[in-house]
Amino acid sequence: MKGLFRKDKLLIEISNLDKEKLYDVKITEYSDKRTKTMNSYYWVLVTQLANVLRTSKDELHAELIKRYSQRDYISLLVNINPSDYFPYYEYQNTFKHNNNTFKSYLVFKRSSDMNKHEFSILLDGLISECKEVGINTMTPEEIAQLRYLEGER
């Protein structure tokens, strides 16, 4: 059993499982993910802007994530490397608490984990930056049409 289910349909599917078998189950709430079309458009613009700014796509993408992504504030023991857990983060400060030393960080949500709304904010920020340096972008109407075609209304 794999896929999206409303609660009533999920309960029916569960009741049909073999009672003698063990199952490894993970249930998460559905989140409307970014669309492939919007993701492709994002990377086209990242490539164009990176060329103008003479930087790499990956470096520009990391900067855009830090400017426009959702973020959280966390503290880790000083001996824990945040890059083992978070691809995008910024060191904030160091402090002591209960005889332990901690470092605090801002951690940023990866674009692949963003829902459509969060990804739209990232894309809108990129479009704004492209316009500032004279890169042609789609009109708001064309972007709205893409979103409509992908089912985002």
ZITA-V274995 format. One record per backbone hydrogen bond with DSSP energy under -1.0 kcal/mol. NH is the residue of the N-H (numbers start at 1). CO is the residue of the C=O. If there is no record, write none. Layout:
BEGIN
NH,CO
NH,CO
END
This chain:
BEGIN
10,6
11,7
12,8
13,9
14,10
15,11
17,14
21,18
34,114
39,35
40,36
41,37
42,38
43,39
44,40
45,41
46,42
47,43
48,44
49,45
50,46
51,47
52,48
53,49
55,50
60,56
61,57
62,58
63,59
64,60
65,61
66,62
67,63
68,64
69,65
72,107
74,105
76,103
78,101
80,77
84,81
85,82
86,82
90,106
92,104
95,102
97,100
100,97
102,95
103,76
104,93
105,74
106,90
107,72
108,88
109,70
113,110
114,111
116,32
119,115
120,116
121,117
122,118
123,119
124,120
125,121
126,122
127,123
128,124
129,125
130,126
131,127
132,128
134,131
135,130
143,139
144,140
145,141
146,142
147,143
148,144
149,145
150,146
151,148
152,147
END
